Amino acid sequence: MLNDHQRLMNLFAASKEIVGRKKLQKMVYISKKMGFPFQEKFEFHFYGPYSEELTLRVEELCNFGFIEETMEDKGNYYQYKYEVTENGREFVNLSNMVIPKLEECLMNLNQKSARFLELVSTVLYFDQLPKIEVEEKIHTLKRKQSYTEEEITEAYTYIEELKKTAMTK
């Protein structure tokens, strides 16, 4: 039962700090698509792939005292930040669950903006479609984001880089 929680704790520990709920969702989704063993189910939502399971597990980890969620009022929205607590570090150290190459992947993802990760996760969500159809979906479903052709190309390039990193695990 706690294996999924342990995997998420490895994610939080490797990332040091994650700023934003959307970013957290995208980091887990992209990692899962790269072959890392996350089990959460995702559906397409307003900001791309979203997992209610992930939201509930994060809430449980906060309730266990393993991660700390802080909220900052940004005026017209709240921004959430996640960090591992001392109890959480002990849990990670006791679990002995090592996921090769996950830390490298997460550090890379965590350096990107939530907006860019939203694009990358959307491309990955529709990866069974031809590229032209994926681009049409992006321009339709993500119209408000106004992604450029250059950004979409950058997302595809980034996915290929991530795949190379994940394949060497």
N, C-alpha and C positions, 0 to 999 in steps of 0.2 A: 504494500500500500504506500509506503513512504518513498519508494524508488523514484516516483515522479517528483516528489518534493526534493529529494536529494539531487536530482538532475538540475532542478531550478536553482537550488542553493549553489551548485557548482557554477551556474550561469552568473548569479549575483556575485559570488566570490571572485570569479575571474574578471568581471566587469568593474569591480571596485564600487562604482556609482553609476546608476542609470537615471537619467533625467527625462521624465515623461512617460506616461502610460502608453501612449501610442508607440513610442520608441521601443519600449519593453515588448509590446506585442509583436512588433516587426522583427526585432532581434531574435525572438524565439521562433517565429515562423520561418524566417530566412535560414536560421541554423537547422531547423528541421528539414527544410528543403535541400540543404547541403548534406543531409545524411546523418546528422547528429541525432541521438536517440531521445528526442522529445516526443511525448505521446499525445499532447493536447490536440483536440480536433479544432479546425478553423473553418469559418464560413466567411464569405465576402460580406463586408459591412461598409459603412460610410467612408472609413479611412483605410480601406483595403482589408486584408485577412484579419479576422478577429476571433479570439477564443474565449468563450465564457468560462471554460474549464481553467484556463490560465488565470483569469481574473479571480476565480474562487481559490485557486491554489496560492496565489500571492496573498490574498486576504488571510488564508490559513497560516501561512508563514509569518505574517505580521502578528497574528494572534498567538502563535507559538513563541514569539519574541525572537525569531531568527533573522528577520529583516525589519528595518525601520523605514516607514513611509512618512515622509514629511511633505506638507503642502504649503506652497507659497502663492499668495494672492498676487496675480499679475495685472490686476485691474479688471479686465474683461474676461479673464479665465483663471483657473488655478493650475499650477504646475506641480507635479508630484516628483519626488526624488526618492530613490531606493538605495539603501546601503545595508550591508550585512552587520549585524550586531556581534558582540563578543560571543553570546550563546550560539549564534549562527555559525561563527567561525569554528567553534568547538564541534558543532554538528557536522560541518563539512569535513573536519579533520578526522572525526570518528567514522565517517561513512566509508572511507577508503575507496570511494567511487572516482575513478580517474577516466576522463573522456579525452583521449588524445586529440590534440589540435583544436579543441574547443576554445581554450583561452585565447589563442592567436586569432581565431575567427571572431570571437566576441569583442576583443579589443579593436579589431578592424571595424566591425559594425558600429561600435559605440562612438567611434570618431566621426561617423556620418550624421547628417541632420535627419530628424524624424521625417521631414518632407521627402528627402531622397530615399530613405528606407521604405516609405510608403510606395514610392514608384517601383523600387526593386521588388518589393513583396507582391505588388500587383502584377508585374511582369511574370514573376514566378508562379503566381496563382493561375495564370492563363497559359502556362508554358506548353500545354498540349496543342495550342493553336499556332498557326503560322504567324510569323512576326508581323505581317501587315494587319492581321486581325487583332493581334494584341495591341498594336498601336491605335487601331480604331477604338478598341475598348477603353484604352487610356484616355483618348480624346473625348470619348462619350461619358464614361463613368467618373473621370477625374477632371472634367471640364474646368471646374473652379480653380484647380491647381495650375492650370495653364502650362503644362509641361511642354518643353520645346523638343524638337527632333534631336537636338544635341544632347539634351538630358536623357532622352530615351536611349540613345546610342550609348551614352555613358553608363546607364543602368545595365545594359546588356554586356558591356565590357567588364563592368564590376562583377557581375554574376560569374563570368568566365574565370576571373581572377579568384573569386571565392571557391569555385569548384576545384581549381588547381590546388589550393591550400587544403581543402577538405579531403581531396583524393590522396594526399600524401600521409593521411592519418593511419 
